[in-house]
Amino acid sequence: MSLGCVYLVGAGCGAADLITARGLRLLRSCDAAVYDDLIDPALLDEIPANAETVYMGKRRGAHSVSQAEITALLIAKAREGKTVVRLKGGDPFVFGRGGEELLALRQAGIPCEEVPGVTSAIAIPAEAGIPVTHRGVSRSVHIVTAHTAGTPDGLPPGLEALARLEEGTLVFLMGLHQLPRLTERLLAAGKPSDTPAAVISGGNAPHPMAVRGTLADIAEKARDVRPPAVVVIGETAAMDVSSTVPRPLAGITVGLTGTDAVADKLRPALEALGARTFPAERSRVERLPVSAALDALYGGDRQWLVFTSANGVRLFFETLAEERIDLRRLYACKFAVIGAATAAALESHGIRADLCPETFTTAALAHALLDTVPAGEPVWLFRSAHGSPALAGALVEKYPVRDVPLYRLSADPDISAWARQRLDAMDFLAFSSASGVELYFAAHKAVPEGTTCVCIGEVTAAALRRRYPKPFLTAAEISIRGIVDVISAQVRINQERQ
C-alpha cells in the first residue's frame, strides 16, 4: 500500500468562506478529515461523501483529545494510504500546535504540508472593527499566549518588556481567565491605566460578545465574556472601523434546523442581513431501498408523480439513473410538486411541474390534485418516510395511490454535540419542517430561555405546539423569505421596545 499524506489546513476564523482556495480544494478531495471545534460546520459539507470524518474537539463537556492521540491518528490514516486534511480553526501555526504536528509527522516519515488560515489574532479584532496596526497609532503587533508553561503564574516571562512598548498592539490568545492577573502585571510594569483595551469572543465562538474599556477596568467589564476570547491592548483597541454596510440583523444569532437543502438557502439570506447562524440540528437524509415496482411508470397510461420535497426529487432521479432508465420512458407521466423549491428541483432535471398549489402545504396539494386529476388515474407519492398520512388519506378514495418512501431523516449526532455548546446563545430558532421539530427535541429536549422559535408554516407550527407550550412566530409566507421576514420584523419590534 502506498503512503498517504497529511495537510494541516487553517479553516480561518469565522464563516466557512474565510478558508483559502487551496484549503477548500484539498478538503473537497481528501480521503479523511480530522477537525476541531471552532470551525464553521458548513465546511463539513465540502468533505467528499465517501471520506472518513473524525471529530477531535470537545464533546459533551469531556476534555479535549490529547495531542499524542491526534498525532497518532494522523499517522495511522496516512499509513493507510489516505490523503488526510487536519482542519483547524484559525491558522495552524499561530498557537494551533501545527508545528508540533508537522514535526511528529516528519519524524514518522509522513509527507505533510501546512496551508495557512486567517488567524483569530487578526480576524476577531477586525470583526469588532479593531485594526491591529494603524499608521501613526500602532506600528507593530505582538501575538502572545496567556498560557505559558514553566512560569509561576502562567503568563509569559517577557510581559514587562511588552508593557514598555509605546506604539504596538498586544494581542493575547487564551487569556480570558488570566485577564485580572494580566492587567495587574502590565500596570505594575508601567503601562498607563488609560490604555485602551478590548475583549472579543467572536468567529465561531459559542457566545459572541465584545467589550471595550481601559487597562484599568477591562477585567471587571469583561466578567460576562465566555471563552474563547481575544484580548487586545493598545491604542487601536479604542478604534471602531467595523462595516458600515446596512445589516439590520447584526448581533442576532439564529439556530437552523432541518436538512441542508433548506439550511443552505436560509443561511446566506440571514447572514446577508448581518445575522450569525449555526446548525442547532441537522437532519441527515438516509436513502431507502425502493420496494415498489417502478416498471409500471414507463409508458402506457397517464399517471401522476407527486413530490413533496427537493430531496424526494433528487433521490427519485438518482434511482432512475442507477437503473439506467431513459427518461423518455416517463412520457405519459404528469408531475405535481408541493411548492416552488420542489418545482425548481424538478426543473433542474428538465421537467416542468404540471401542478403546483398556490399555498405550499400538503393540504393544498391534496386539494389541487383532487380538483385537477380525473378519478381513477394512478397517483404515486415519492417522499419521506415521515410524510403525513393525511395526503394519501385524502386521495385514496378517488385514485389508486402508491406511497413510496424514498428516504428517512435522522439527527446528525456530531452536529448535535457541536451545537449543544451554543444553544443558549440563540436569539431565534428556525424550524422549516415538522420533522425538524421532532429531531431537534429528540436531540436537545428543550428550547433555551430567551430564544424565540420561528416556524415556516402552519404544519410545522402544529408540530411545535405539541412539543412547546410557549408563544412562537409563524411565517406569513411558506418560504425562506417568509422566515427571514418574520425574524426581521420581530427584531425591529424588539429594538423599538428598548
C-alpha positions as CSV (number, residue, x, y, z in Angstrom):
1,M,0.0,0.0,0.0
2,S,1.3,3.4,-0.9
3,L,1.9,6.0,1.8
4,G,-0.7,8.8,2.1
5,C,-0.1,12.4,3.2
6,V,-1.4,14.9,5.7
7,Y,-2.3,18.6,5.1
8,L,-2.7,20.9,8.1
9,V,-5.3,23.3,6.8
10,G,-6.3,26.5,8.5
11,A,-10.0,26.9,8.3
12,G,-9.8,30.6,9.1
13,C,-11.7,32.3,11.9
14,G,-15.5,32.7,11.4
15,A,-17.6,32.0,8.3
16,A,-16.8,29.0,6.1
17,D,-15.8,31.2,3.1
18,L,-12.8,32.5,5.0
19,I,-10.9,29.3,4.2
20,T,-8.3,29.7,1.5
21,A,-9.0,28.5,-2.0
22,R,-6.2,25.9,-1.6
23,G,-7.5,24.7,1.7
24,L,-11.0,24.3,0.2
25,R,-9.6,22.4,-2.8
26,L,-7.8,19.9,-0.5
27,L,-10.8,19.5,1.7
28,R,-13.0,18.6,-1.3
29,S,-10.6,15.9,-2.5
30,C,-9.5,14.3,0.8
31,D,-10.0,10.7,1.9
32,A,-10.2,11.6,5.6
33,A,-10.8,14.8,7.6
34,V,-9.9,15.3,11.2
35,Y,-11.5,18.5,12.5
36,D,-11.8,20.7,15.6
37,D,-14.5,22.6,17.4
38,L,-14.0,26.2,16.2
39,I,-14.8,25.7,12.5
40,D,-17.9,26.6,10.6
41,P,-19.8,23.3,10.3
42,A,-20.7,24.3,6.7
43,L,-17.2,23.2,5.8
44,L,-18.1,19.7,6.7
45,D,-20.4,19.7,3.7
46,E,-17.4,20.2,1.5
47,I,-15.9,16.9,2.5
48,P,-16.5,14.1,0.0
49,A,-19.4,11.8,0.9
50,N,-17.1,8.7,0.9
51,A,-14.4,10.3,3.0
52,E,-13.9,9.4,6.7
53,T,-14.5,12.2,9.2
54,V,-13.2,12.3,12.7
55,Y,-14.2,14.9,15.3
56,M,-11.3,15.8,17.6
57,G,-12.8,18.7,19.6
58,K,-14.6,18.8,23.0
59,R,-17.8,16.8,23.2
60,R,-20.5,16.7,25.9
61,G,-18.2,18.5,28.3
62,A,-15.4,16.0,28.1
63,H,-11.8,17.0,27.9
64,S,-10.1,17.6,24.6
65,V,-8.4,14.6,22.9
66,S,-4.7,14.6,23.8
67,Q,-2.2,15.9,21.2
68,A,-0.5,12.5,21.2
69,E,-3.8,10.8,20.2
70,I,-4.4,13.3,17.4
71,T,-0.9,12.8,16.0
72,A,-1.1,9.1,16.2
73,L,-4.4,9.2,14.3
74,L,-3.0,11.3,11.6
75,I,0.0,9.0,11.2
76,A,-2.3,5.9,11.1
77,K,-4.6,7.3,8.5
78,A,-1.7,8.4,6.2
79,R,-0.2,4.9,6.6
80,E,-3.5,3.5,5.3
81,G,-2.7,5.4,2.1
82,K,-5.2,8.2,2.7
83,T,-4.9,11.9,1.9
84,V,-5.8,13.5,5.2
85,V,-6.9,17.0,5.9
86,R,-6.3,18.1,9.5
87,L,-8.8,21.0,9.6
88,K,-8.0,23.5,12.4
89,G,-9.7,26.8,13.3
90,G,-7.7,30.0,12.5
91,D,-4.1,29.3,11.4
92,P,-2.3,26.1,12.4
93,F,1.0,27.9,13.1
94,V,-0.5,30.6,15.4
95,F,-0.8,28.8,18.8
96,G,-2.5,25.9,16.9
97,R,0.2,23.3,17.7
98,G,0.6,22.9,14.0
99,G,4.4,22.9,14.3
100,E,4.3,20.0,16.8
101,E,2.0,18.0,14.5
102,L,4.2,18.6,11.4
103,L,7.4,17.7,13.3
104,A,5.8,14.5,14.5
105,L,4.6,13.6,11.0
106,R,8.0,14.2,9.5
107,Q,9.7,12.1,12.2
108,A,7.3,9.3,11.3
109,G,8.2,9.7,7.6
110,I,4.7,11.0,6.6
111,P,4.6,13.5,3.7
112,C,3.0,16.7,5.1
113,E,2.3,20.3,4.4
114,E,0.8,23.3,6.2
115,V,-1.9,25.5,4.5
116,P,-2.3,28.9,6.2
117,G,-5.5,30.2,7.5
118,V,-6.8,33.6,8.8
119,T,-5.7,33.7,12.4
120,S,-8.1,34.7,15.2
121,A,-5.4,37.2,16.4
122,I,-6.3,39.4,13.4
123,A,-9.8,38.2,12.4
124,I,-11.5,38.5,15.8
125,P,-10.4,42.1,16.5
126,A,-11.3,43.0,12.9
127,E,-14.8,41.6,13.4
128,A,-15.2,44.2,16.2
129,G,-13.8,46.9,14.0
130,I,-10.3,46.9,15.6
131,P,-7.3,47.0,13.2
132,V,-4.2,45.5,15.0
133,T,-2.0,48.1,13.2
134,H,-2.8,51.6,12.0
135,R,-0.5,54.3,10.6
136,G,0.5,56.8,13.3
137,V,-1.1,54.7,16.0
138,S,0.4,51.2,16.1
139,R,3.5,50.2,14.1
140,S,3.7,46.7,15.4
141,V,1.5,43.8,16.6
142,H,2.6,41.3,19.1
143,I,0.6,38.0,19.4
144,V,1.2,36.4,22.8
145,T,-0.2,33.3,24.5
146,A,-1.5,33.9,28.0
147,H,-0.9,30.3,28.9
148,T,2.9,29.7,29.3
149,A,4.3,26.6,30.8
150,G,7.0,26.8,33.4
151,T,6.2,30.3,34.8
152,P,4.8,31.0,38.3
153,D,1.5,32.5,37.0
154,G,1.3,31.0,33.5
155,L,2.0,34.4,31.9
156,P,5.0,34.9,29.5
157,P,8.2,36.0,31.3
158,G,8.8,38.9,29.0
159,L,5.5,40.6,29.8
160,E,7.2,43.6,31.4
161,A,9.1,44.3,28.2
162,L,5.9,44.2,26.2
163,A,4.3,46.7,28.6
164,R,7.0,49.3,27.8
165,L,6.1,49.3,24.0
166,E,4.7,52.7,23.2
167,E,3.2,52.2,19.7
168,G,2.5,48.5,19.5
169,T,-0.7,46.5,19.8
170,L,-0.7,43.5,22.2
171,V,-3.0,40.6,21.2
172,F,-3.3,37.9,23.8
173,L,-4.8,34.5,22.9
174,M,-6.3,32.1,25.5
175,G,-6.1,35.0,28.0
176,L,-9.6,35.4,29.3
177,H,-9.2,33.5,32.6
178,Q,-5.8,35.2,33.1
179,L,-7.2,38.7,32.4
180,P,-7.1,40.1,36.0
181,R,-3.5,38.9,36.6
182,L,-2.5,40.0,33.1
183,T,-3.7,43.6,33.5
184,E,-2.2,43.7,37.0
185,R,1.2,42.8,35.7
186,L,1.0,45.3,32.8
187,L,0.0,48.1,35.1
188,A,2.8,47.2,37.6
189,A,5.3,47.3,34.7
190,G,4.3,50.9,33.9
191,K,1.6,50.5,31.2
192,P,-0.7,53.5,31.6
193,S,-4.0,52.7,33.2
194,D,-6.0,54.5,30.5
195,T,-4.5,52.4,27.7
196,P,-7.5,51.2,25.6
197,A,-8.3,47.5,25.8
198,A,-10.9,45.2,24.4
199,V,-12.0,41.6,24.9
200,I,-13.8,39.9,22.0
201,S,-15.4,36.5,21.7
202,G,-16.3,36.1,18.0
203,G,-15.8,34.0,14.9
204,N,-17.4,30.6,15.7
205,A,-17.2,31.0,19.4
206,P,-20.4,29.7,21.2
207,H,-21.2,33.0,22.9
208,P,-20.2,36.1,20.9
209,M,-19.6,39.3,22.8
210,A,-17.3,42.3,22.6
211,V,-16.3,44.6,25.5
212,R,-14.2,47.7,25.4
213,G,-12.6,49.6,28.2
214,T,-9.2,50.5,29.5
215,L,-6.4,48.5,31.1
216,A,-7.7,49.7,34.5
217,D,-11.3,48.4,34.1
218,I,-11.3,45.8,31.3
219,A,-11.1,42.8,33.6
220,E,-14.2,43.9,35.5
221,K,-16.1,44.9,32.3
222,A,-15.3,41.5,30.7
223,R,-16.6,39.3,33.5
224,D,-19.5,38.1,31.5
225,V,-17.5,37.2,28.4
226,R,-17.1,33.5,27.9
227,P,-14.2,31.7,26.2
228,P,-12.7,31.5,23.7
229,A,-11.8,35.2,23.5
230,V,-9.1,37.5,22.2
231,V,-7.7,40.3,24.4
232,V,-6.4,43.4,22.6
233,I,-4.4,46.1,24.5
234,G,-3.2,49.2,22.8
235,E,-4.4,52.4,21.2
236,T,-6.1,50.7,18.3
237,A,-8.5,48.9,20.8
238,A,-10.3,52.3,21.0
239,M,-10.9,52.4,17.3
240,D,-14.1,51.2,15.5
241,V,-13.8,50.7,11.8
242,S,-16.4,48.0,11.6
243,S,-18.5,47.5,8.5
244,T,-21.0,50.3,7.6
245,V,-22.9,48.1,5.2
246,P,-26.5,48.1,6.4
247,R,-27.1,44.9,8.4
248,P,-30.4,45.1,10.3
249,L,-29.8,41.6,11.9
250,A,-26.3,42.4,13.2
251,G,-25.8,40.9,16.6
252,I,-28.6,38.4,16.2
253,T,-27.9,34.7,16.3
254,V,-30.2,32.2,14.6
255,G,-30.2,28.4,15.1
256,L,-31.1,26.5,12.0
257,T,-32.8,23.1,11.8
258,G,-33.6,20.6,9.1
259,T,-31.8,19.3,6.0
260,D,-29.0,21.0,4.1
261,A,-31.4,21.7,1.2
262,V,-33.2,24.3,3.4
263,A,-30.3,25.5,5.5
264,D,-28.2,26.2,2.5
265,K,-30.8,28.7,1.3
266,L,-31.7,30.2,4.7
267,R,-28.1,30.7,6.0
268,P,-27.0,33.1,3.3
269,A,-30.3,35.0,3.4
270,L,-29.9,35.7,7.1
271,E,-26.1,36.3,7.0
272,A,-26.6,38.9,4.3
273,L,-28.5,40.9,6.8
274,G,-25.8,40.5,9.4
275,A,-27.1,37.6,11.5
276,R,-24.9,34.8,12.8
277,T,-26.2,31.3,12.1
278,F,-25.3,27.8,13.2
279,P,-27.0,24.4,12.8
280,A,-28.9,23.7,16.0
281,E,-29.9,20.4,14.5
282,R,-29.0,18.9,11.1
283,S,-31.3,16.3,9.6
284,R,-29.4,13.6,7.7
285,V,-31.1,12.2,4.6
286,E,-30.9,8.4,4.7
287,R,-31.8,6.8,1.3
288,L,-34.2,3.9,1.5
289,P,-34.3,1.0,-1.0
290,V,-37.3,1.4,-3.4
291,S,-39.5,-1.6,-2.9
292,A,-42.2,-0.6,-5.4
293,A,-42.1,-2.0,-8.9
294,L,-41.4,1.2,-10.9
295,D,-41.9,-0.6,-14.3
296,A,-45.5,0.5,-14.1
297,L,-44.3,4.1,-14.7
298,Y,-42.7,3.5,-18.0
299,G,-45.0,4.1,-21.0
300,G,-48.7,3.2,-21.1
301,D,-51.5,5.2,-19.5
302,R,-51.2,8.6,-17.8
303,Q,-50.1,8.6,-14.2
304,W,-49.2,11.3,-11.7
305,L,-45.9,11.5,-9.9
306,V,-46.1,13.7,-6.7
307,F,-43.1,15.1,-4.9
308,T,-43.3,16.9,-1.6
309,S,-39.6,17.9,-1.3
310,A,-36.5,18.6,-3.3
311,N,-34.8,15.6,-1.6
312,G,-37.6,13.4,-3.0
313,V,-36.9,14.7,-6.5
314,R,-33.2,14.2,-6.2
315,L,-33.5,10.6,-4.9
316,F,-36.1,9.6,-7.5
317,F,-33.8,10.6,-10.4
318,E,-30.8,9.0,-8.7
319,T,-32.8,5.8,-8.6
320,L,-33.7,6.0,-12.3
321,A,-30.0,6.8,-13.1
322,E,-28.8,3.8,-11.2
323,E,-31.3,1.6,-13.1
324,R,-30.2,3.2,-16.3
325,I,-33.7,4.3,-17.2
326,D,-34.1,6.5,-20.2
327,L,-36.2,9.5,-19.0
328,R,-38.2,9.5,-22.3
329,R,-40.0,6.4,-20.9
330,L,-41.8,8.7,-18.5
331,Y,-43.6,10.4,-21.4
332,A,-47.1,9.5,-20.2
333,C,-46.5,10.8,-16.7
334,K,-47.7,14.1,-15.2
335,F,-45.8,15.8,-12.3
336,A,-47.1,17.5,-9.2
337,V,-45.0,19.3,-6.6
338,I,-45.7,20.9,-3.2
339,G,-44.0,24.2,-3.8
340,A,-41.5,26.4,-5.6
341,A,-38.4,24.8,-4.2
342,T,-39.5,21.4,-5.2
343,A,-40.6,22.7,-8.6
344,A,-37.1,24.1,-9.1
345,A,-35.5,20.8,-8.2
346,L,-37.7,19.1,-10.8
347,E,-36.9,21.7,-13.4
348,S,-33.2,21.0,-12.9
349,H,-33.9,17.6,-14.4
350,G,-35.5,19.2,-17.5
351,I,-39.1,18.7,-16.4
352,R,-41.6,21.4,-15.5
353,A,-44.3,20.6,-13.0
354,D,-47.8,20.2,-14.3
355,L,-49.3,21.2,-10.9
356,C,-48.1,23.3,-8.0
357,P,-50.6,24.7,-5.4
358,E,-50.6,28.4,-4.6
359,T,-50.2,27.5,-0.9
360,F,-47.2,25.2,-0.2
361,T,-48.8,22.7,2.1
362,T,-49.8,19.0,1.9
363,A,-53.5,20.0,2.4
364,A,-53.3,22.5,-0.5
365,L,-51.5,19.9,-2.7
366,A,-54.2,17.3,-1.9
367,H,-57.0,19.8,-2.9
368,A,-55.2,20.7,-6.1
369,L,-54.8,17.1,-7.1
370,L,-58.5,16.4,-6.3
371,D,-59.5,19.4,-8.4
372,T,-57.3,18.5,-11.3
373,V,-56.7,14.8,-11.7
374,P,-59.5,12.7,-13.2
375,A,-60.8,9.9,-11.0
376,G,-59.1,6.6,-11.4
377,E,-55.7,7.9,-12.7
378,P,-52.8,6.3,-10.7
379,V,-51.1,8.6,-8.2
380,W,-47.6,7.9,-6.9
381,L,-46.3,9.7,-3.8
382,F,-42.5,9.9,-3.8
383,R,-41.5,11.4,-0.4
384,S,-40.0,10.9,3.0
385,A,-40.9,8.0,5.3
386,H,-42.0,10.7,7.8
387,G,-44.6,12.1,5.4
388,S,-48.0,12.8,6.8
389,P,-50.6,10.1,6.1
390,A,-53.2,12.8,5.6
391,L,-52.1,13.3,1.9
392,A,-52.6,9.6,0.9
393,G,-55.7,9.5,3.0
394,A,-57.3,12.4,1.1
395,L,-56.6,10.8,-2.2
396,V,-57.2,7.1,-1.7
397,E,-60.9,7.2,-2.3
398,K,-60.6,8.8,-5.7
399,Y,-57.3,7.3,-7.0
400,P,-55.2,4.2,-6.8
401,V,-52.4,5.6,-4.6
402,R,-48.9,4.2,-4.2
403,D,-46.9,5.8,-1.4
404,V,-43.2,5.2,-2.0
405,P,-40.8,6.3,0.8
406,L,-37.5,7.3,-0.8
407,Y,-35.7,8.4,2.4
408,R,-35.9,8.9,6.1
409,L,-34.4,11.6,8.3
410,S,-32.2,11.3,11.4
411,A,-30.4,13.8,13.5
412,D,-26.6,14.1,12.9
413,P,-25.1,13.3,16.3
414,D,-21.8,15.2,15.6
415,I,-23.7,18.4,14.8
416,S,-26.0,17.9,17.8
417,A,-22.9,17.6,20.1
418,W,-21.3,20.7,18.5
419,A,-24.5,22.7,18.8
420,R,-25.1,21.9,22.4
421,Q,-22.4,24.3,23.5
422,R,-24.1,27.1,21.5
423,L,-27.8,26.7,22.1
424,D,-28.1,29.3,24.9
425,A,-26.7,32.0,22.6
426,M,-29.6,31.7,20.2
427,D,-32.0,34.7,19.7
428,F,-34.1,32.7,17.3
429,L,-34.6,29.1,16.4
430,A,-35.9,28.4,12.9
431,F,-37.9,25.3,12.0
432,S,-38.5,24.6,8.3
433,S,-40.4,21.3,8.7
434,A,-42.3,19.2,11.2
435,S,-39.6,16.5,11.1
436,G,-37.1,19.2,12.0
437,V,-39.1,19.9,15.1
438,E,-39.2,16.3,16.1
439,L,-35.5,15.7,15.5
440,Y,-34.5,18.9,17.4
441,F,-36.4,17.9,20.5
442,A,-35.1,14.4,20.3
443,A,-31.5,15.8,20.3
444,H,-31.9,18.7,22.7
445,K,-35.1,18.2,24.7
446,A,-35.9,21.9,25.3
447,V,-35.6,25.4,23.8
448,P,-33.4,27.7,25.9
449,E,-34.9,30.6,27.8
450,G,-34.8,33.8,25.8
451,T,-35.0,32.1,22.4
452,T,-37.9,32.8,20.0
453,C,-39.0,29.9,17.8
454,V,-40.0,30.6,14.2
455,C,-41.9,28.2,12.0
456,I,-42.1,28.2,8.2
457,G,-45.8,27.4,8.1
458,E,-48.8,26.0,9.9
459,V,-47.9,22.3,9.6
460,T,-44.6,22.9,11.2
461,A,-46.3,25.2,13.8
462,A,-48.7,22.4,14.7
463,A,-45.8,20.0,15.3
464,L,-44.1,22.7,17.5
465,R,-47.2,23.2,19.6
466,R,-47.2,19.6,20.5
467,R,-43.7,20.0,21.9
468,Y,-43.5,23.6,23.1
469,P,-46.1,25.4,25.2
470,K,-44.8,29.0,24.8
471,P,-45.7,31.6,22.1
472,F,-43.7,31.5,18.9
473,L,-43.7,33.1,15.4
474,T,-45.0,31.6,12.2
475,A,-44.0,33.0,8.8
476,A,-46.8,34.6,6.7
477,E,-45.4,33.0,3.6
478,I,-44.2,29.4,3.5
479,S,-40.7,30.1,2.1
480,I,-37.2,31.0,3.1
481,R,-38.2,34.6,2.5
482,G,-41.1,34.2,4.9
483,I,-38.8,33.1,7.7
484,V,-36.4,35.9,7.1
485,D,-39.2,38.5,7.0
486,V,-40.8,37.4,10.3
487,I,-37.4,37.4,12.1
488,S,-36.6,40.8,10.7
489,A,-40.0,42.2,11.8
490,Q,-39.6,40.8,15.3
491,V,-36.1,42.3,15.6
492,R,-37.5,45.7,14.6
493,I,-40.2,45.4,17.3
494,N,-37.7,44.4,19.9
495,Q,-35.5,47.4,19.0
496,E,-38.4,49.8,19.2
497,R,-39.3,48.5,22.7
498,Q,-35.8,49.1,24.0
